[in-house]
Each structure stands twice: as structure tokens, then as C-alpha cells.
Amino acid sequence: MLSILTVTSPFFLLVLAGYVAIRTTLLPLSAITGLNIFVLYFALPCMLFRYGSNTPIEQLLNLPLAAVYLLCSLLLVAIAIVISRRQRLDWNNTALGALVATFPNTGYMGAPLLLTIIGASAAGPVIVTIFIDIVIISSLCVGLSRITPDNDQAFSASIQQSFKGMVSNPMPWAICLGVLASGLDAQLPAIFESTVGLLGNAASPTALFTIGAVLARSAMQSKIDGQAPPIETAIYSIVAIKLLAHPAIIALGFAIANELGAGIDPATIAIVVLLGALPSASNVTLLAERFGADAGRIAKIVLITTTLAFFSFPAFVSVLHPS
């Protein structure tokens, strides 16, 4: 366990560094936009393309893996929605709460963590799950957030808007280009390969630092704007869903799938369970701000899951990947 903490701790310390930089005003709030742009539009797409293009095509087009992961995610969304609706939250906060319970921080944290701990074999599952989370789960939850009693068209309109946002997100495109390059066994010219490599190598530290900065901004913004404190309803139940129910449902789902003959490799299952054990994605806070939900509540969930994952994630690694 101590050896695993030695590997995982630097990743969480980079998150802490970003948090401290903003809270101490060493880094201005306005710098976060630039950090996000660099990570989202340059570093992460290059990292995903590079790993996709170097991963065997059969690992990237693993349909049983994609199907089981999608079904587990949809079940988790349903569970989070039922809990939140019983606690009388509106559809906006219910749906974005379901998203923060289901969407792991794979791009900014999970990819660099698992690729360091496990190696290149983690690239295929990471890419498959990121694609599902961005294209399907995010679009569904954003659409559900638009449900209102007096607007029957809100859901379909929001789904369209969400898909437009997905189209403008460079990560799915980087994944698709990586899959295409892998399938064609194509290589970039040396000068571009080196450039992509440099940007991809910058993804991990910059993304982790940006997570901390975004969390600090969310905590500070509510005080600056004089916003009401976050809705405490369903905060800790959502945290429990993310850190405990998510990996448990994934493990159970893949066990059932293999009993039915899916034949998914146990090592691949372990990687996907570890992805489920990640904290919530920090970009859900930005979505909550954009759609008028309680961003303070979402930010608090992200912050708590990230803090607790410092201890819980290494515990999952020690069980699932002890070597």
C-alpha cells in the first residue's frame, strides 16, 4: 500500500498545488481559462491521439467492453436520479448531480494515473470509457437537466445543444483520429510526431494542476458573488455513489457479462473498475455554472471525492493491481 501511495501521491499533490496557487492568489483566477484551453484543446487531445494511434485497433474497438460500461453508467445515472428526486431536488440539480456521480475524472486524472501505474495496456479502456462518458452520458444528463413542467421541447433541444458541444470538444475527435491511425497503421511525419509527443507529455501535470485551480475557484467564487451555500441534500449520497457504488456496479456488471459469455479479460476489467473509482470530473462544475444549477454543490462533491480518493483510490489499486 505504501509503494502505491508513493506512485499516486504526486498526482494528488499536483492538484493541491493548483488549489493553493489560486487560494493564495499566486495565480490569478483569469489564468484558469488559459490553463483549461491548453489542456482541453492541445495537451489532452495530443495525449489521446498518441496513445490511440499506438494501441492495437482491437483494443480500441472492444464492443463488449463499451456495451457493459455504458449499461453500468446508465444504471448509475438512474440510481442517482432516484435518490435526488426523492430528496426533492429539481431536474436541473438532479441531472447534473447524476452526471457528477457517474463521470469520472478520466481525462485530467485517470489517464495519467493508470498509464503510470499499469502502463500502455490501460490506454484502450481509458479511450473507450472517455468516449462514452463525453458523447453519451454527458449529453444524456445535460438533456435531462432541461426538463421543465411547462416546456416539453426542452429535453430534445438540450440533447441537440449537448451534441453540438460534443462536436466542438476536441477529445472525441482526437480519439477518432487515433483509432483511424491505429487501424491504418499510419505514422505522423517525424516533426509532427515530436510536437504531438511534447504536448502529450504536458497533459498530465497541467491537467492535474488545473483540477486544483478549478476547485479553488469554485470555492472562492461563491464567496465573491455572495451566493447561497450549496444545497446539502444528496451531497454525501452522491459522493458514496461515485467512490463506492460506481466501481462496485462496474465490477458486478462485468462479472455478469462474463458469466453470459462476454469473455472480457480480467486485467481489462480491473482497469475499468479503477476508472470507476476515480473522483468526479471537475468539468461538471463548469456545466453546472453554465446551466444555472447549484455549482457550489457540484464543486463540493468534486472536492470531497478528490480528497477522499487520495486514500480510496490507492486502496482499490492495492486490491486490483497489487504488483
C-alpha positions in Angstrom: 0.0 0.0 0.0 2.9 2.4 0.9 4.5 1.8 -2.5 1.2 2.5 -4.3 0.8 5.7 -2.3 4.3 6.7 -3.4 3.2 6.4 -7.0 -0.3 8.1 -6.6 0.6 10.9 -4.1 2.4 13.1 -6.6 -0.7 13.2 -8.8 -2.9 14.4 -5.9 -0.1 16.8 -4.7 -0.3 18.5 -8.2 -4.0 19.0 -7.6 -3.2 20.5 -4.2 -0.6 22.8 -5.8 -3.2 24.2 -8.2 -5.6 24.7 -5.4 -3.0 26.5 -3.2 -1.8 28.7 -6.2 -5.4 30.1 -6.6 -6.3 30.4 -3.0 -3.1 32.3 -2.2 -3.6 34.5 -5.3 -0.2 33.4 -6.6 -2.1 32.5 -9.8 -5.0 34.9 -10.8 -8.4 33.5 -11.4 -8.2 34.7 -15.0 -5.4 32.3 -15.7 -7.7 29.3 -15.2 -9.3 29.9 -18.6 -5.9 29.7 -20.3 -5.0 26.5 -18.4 -8.2 24.9 -19.4 -7.8 25.8 -23.1 -4.3 24.5 -23.2 -5.3 21.2 -21.6 -8.6 20.7 -23.5 -7.6 21.8 -26.9 -3.9 21.0 -27.1 -2.3 18.7 -24.5 -5.1 16.1 -23.8 -6.1 15.6 -27.5 -2.4 15.0 -28.3 -2.0 12.5 -25.5 -5.2 10.7 -26.5 -4.2 10.6 -30.2 -0.8 9.3 -29.4 -2.0 6.5 -27.2 -4.8 5.7 -29.6 -2.5 5.5 -32.6 -0.1 3.3 -30.7 -2.8 0.9 -29.3 -3.9 -2.2 -31.3 -7.2 -1.5 -33.1 -8.9 -4.5 -31.5 -8.4 -2.9 -28.0 -10.0 0.4 -29.2 -13.0 -1.3 -30.8 -13.8 -3.5 -27.9 -17.6 -3.6 -28.3 -18.3 -5.8 -25.3 -16.3 -3.5 -23.0 -18.1 -0.4 -24.4 -21.5 -2.0 -24.1 -21.1 -3.2 -20.5 -19.5 0.1 -19.4 -22.4 2.0 -21.0 -25.0 -0.1 -19.3 -23.3 0.3 -15.9 -23.1 4.1 -16.4 -26.8 4.3 -17.3 -27.8 2.3 -14.2 -25.7 4.6 -12.1 -27.4 7.6 -13.6 -30.8 6.1 -12.8 -29.8 5.4 -9.2 -28.5 8.9 -8.7 -31.7 10.4 -10.2 -34.0 8.3 -8.0 -32.1 9.4 -4.8 -32.1 13.1 -5.8 -35.7 13.2 -6.8 -36.7 11.5 -3.5 -34.9 14.4 -1.8 -37.0 16.9 -3.8 -34.3 18.3 -6.0 -35.4 19.9 -9.3 -34.4 18.2 -12.6 -31.6 20.6 -13.2 -29.7 19.8 -10.0 -30.9 16.1 -10.2 -29.4 15.6 -13.6 -26.1 17.4 -13.0 -25.8 15.5 -9.7 -26.2 12.3 -11.6 -23.5 13.4 -14.1 -21.0 14.2 -11.3 -21.8 10.8 -9.7 -21.2 9.0 -13.0 -18.5 10.9 -14.8 -15.0 10.0 -13.5 -12.1 12.4 -13.9 -10.5 10.1 -16.5 -9.1 12.7 -18.9 -7.5 15.0 -16.4 -6.5 12.4 -13.7 -7.3 8.8 -14.7 -5.4 8.6 -17.9 -2.0 9.8 -16.5 -2.5 7.8 -13.3 -3.4 4.5 -14.9 -0.9 4.8 -17.7 1.8 5.4 -15.0 0.6 2.6 -12.7 -0.4 -0.1 -15.3 1.3 1.0 -18.5 0.2 1.2 -22.1 -2.3 -1.7 -21.7 -4.6 0.8 -19.9 -4.8 3.1 -23.0 -7.6 1.1 -24.7 -10.1 1.0 -21.8 -9.3 4.6 -21.0 -10.1 5.8 -24.5 -13.2 3.7 -24.8 -14.7 5.0 -21.5 -13.8 8.6 -22.2 -15.6 8.5 -25.5 -18.7 7.0 -23.8 -18.7 9.5 -20.9 -18.3 12.5 -23.2 -20.6 11.5 -26.1 -23.4 9.7 -24.4 -23.5 10.1 -20.6 -22.8 13.9 -20.6 -25.3 14.5 -23.4 -28.0 12.5 -21.7 -27.6 14.2 -18.3 -27.4 17.7 -19.8 -30.6 16.9 -21.7 -32.3 15.7 -18.5 -31.3 18.9 -16.8 -33.5 20.8 -19.2 -36.7 19.0 -18.3 -39.4 21.5 -17.1 -43.1 21.1 -16.5 -44.0 23.8 -19.0 -41.6 23.0 -21.8 -42.0 19.6 -23.5 -39.4 20.5 -26.1 -36.6 21.3 -23.6 -35.2 17.8 -23.4 -34.8 17.3 -27.2 -33.5 20.8 -27.7 -31.0 20.3 -24.9 -29.8 17.0 -26.4 -29.2 18.8 -29.7 -27.3 21.5 -27.8 -25.3 18.9 -25.9 -24.3 17.1 -29.1 -23.2 20.4 -30.6 -21.0 20.9 -27.6 -19.6 17.4 -28.0 -18.8 18.1 -31.7 -16.8 21.2 -30.6 -14.9 19.1 -28.0 -11.6 18.1 -29.4 -11.1 15.0 -27.3 -13.6 12.7 -29.2 -12.1 13.8 -32.4 -8.6 13.1 -31.2 -9.8 9.6 -30.1 -11.4 9.0 -33.5 -8.2 10.1 -35.3 -6.1 7.9 -33.1 -8.4 4.9 -33.8 -8.1 5.7 -37.6 -4.3 5.9 -37.4 -4.1 2.6 -35.5 -6.4 0.9 -38.0 -4.4 2.2 -40.9 -1.1 1.6 -39.1 -0.2 5.3 -40.0 2.5 7.4 -38.6 2.8 11.2 -38.5 5.9 12.8 -40.1 8.7 13.0 -37.5 8.5 16.7 -36.9 4.7 16.5 -36.1 5.2 13.3 -34.1 7.7 15.1 -31.9 5.3 18.1 -31.5 2.4 15.8 -30.5 4.7 14.0 -28.1 5.8 17.2 -26.4 2.2 18.4 -26.0 1.0 15.0 -24.8 3.7 14.9 -22.2 2.5 18.2 -20.8 -1.1 16.9 -20.4 -0.6 15.1 -17.1 0.9 17.8 -14.9 -1.0 20.7 -16.4 -4.4 18.9 -16.2 -3.8 17.9 -12.6 -2.8 21.4 -11.6 -5.8 22.8 -13.4 -8.1 20.5 -11.4 -6.9 22.1 -8.2 -7.2 25.6 -9.7 -10.8 25.0 -10.8 -11.8 23.6 -7.4 -10.3 26.6 -5.7 -12.1 29.0 -8.0 -15.4 27.3 -7.3 -14.9 27.6 -3.6 -13.9 31.3 -3.9 -16.5 32.3 -6.4 -19.5 31.6 -4.2 -18.0 33.9 -1.6 -17.1 36.6 -4.1 -20.6 36.5 -5.7 -22.3 36.2 -2.3 -24.1 33.1 -3.5 -26.1 31.0 -1.1 -24.3 27.9 0.4 -24.7 24.7 -1.7 -27.7 22.5 -1.3 -26.6 19.9 1.3 -29.2 17.5 0.0 -27.7 14.4 -1.7 -24.1 15.6 -1.4 -22.8 12.7 0.6 -25.0 10.2 -1.0 -23.6 11.3 -4.4 -20.1 11.1 -3.0 -20.8 7.5 -1.9 -22.3 6.6 -5.3 -19.2 7.9 -7.1 -16.4 6.4 -4.9 -18.1 3.2 -3.8 -21.2 2.3 -5.9 -19.5 3.2 -9.3 -16.6 0.7 -9.1 -18.9 -1.9 -7.4 -21.5 -1.7 -10.2 -18.8 -1.9 -12.8 -17.3 -4.9 -11.2 -20.7 -6.6 -10.9 -21.7 -5.7 -14.4 -18.6 -7.2 -16.0 -18.8 -10.3 -13.8 -22.4 -10.9 -15.0 -21.3 -10.1 -18.6 -18.5 -12.8 -18.4 -21.0 -15.3 -16.9 -23.1 -14.7 -20.1 -20.1 -15.3 -22.3 -18.6 -11.9 -23.0 -15.1 -13.1 -22.4 -13.6 -9.8 -21.3 -10.1 -10.1 -20.0 -9.8 -9.8 -16.1 -7.0 -7.3 -16.5 -9.2 -5.0 -18.6 -12.0 -5.3 -16.1 -9.6 -4.2 -13.3 -8.6 -1.1 -15.3 -12.3 -0.1 -15.9 -13.1 -0.7 -12.2 -10.2 1.6 -11.3 -11.6 4.2 -13.7 -14.9 4.0 -11.8 -13.0 4.5 -8.5 -11.7 7.9 -9.7 -13.1 11.1 -8.2 -15.8 13.1 -10.1 -14.8 15.1 -13.2 -14.1 18.7 -12.4 -15.7 20.0 -15.7 -19.1 19.1 -14.3 -18.8 22.2 -12.1 -18.4 24.3 -15.3 -21.6 22.7 -16.8 -23.5 23.5 -13.6 -22.5 27.1 -13.8 -23.5 27.3 -17.5 -26.9 25.7 -16.9 -27.8 27.5 -13.7 -27.6 24.6 -11.3 -26.2 24.8 -7.8 -22.5 24.9 -8.9 -21.4 25.1 -5.2 -23.0 21.7 -4.5 -21.3 20.2 -7.6 -18.0 21.7 -6.7 -18.3 20.4 -3.2 -18.9 16.9 -4.5 -15.9 17.1 -6.8 -13.7 18.5 -4.0 -14.8 15.8 -1.5 -14.4 12.9 -3.9 -11.0 14.2 -5.0 -9.9 14.5 -1.3 -11.2 11.1 -0.3 -9.8 9.4 -3.5 -6.3 10.2 -2.2 -7.0 7.3 0.2 -9.6 5.2 -1.5 -8.0 5.0 -5.0 -4.7 3.5 -3.7 -6.8 1.0 -1.8 -8.5 -0.1 -5.0 -5.2 -0.3 -6.7 -3.7 -2.4 -4.0 -6.6 -4.9 -4.4 -6.9 -4.9 -8.2 -3.3 -4.3 -9.3 -1.1 -5.1 -6.4 2.1 -5.7 -8.4 
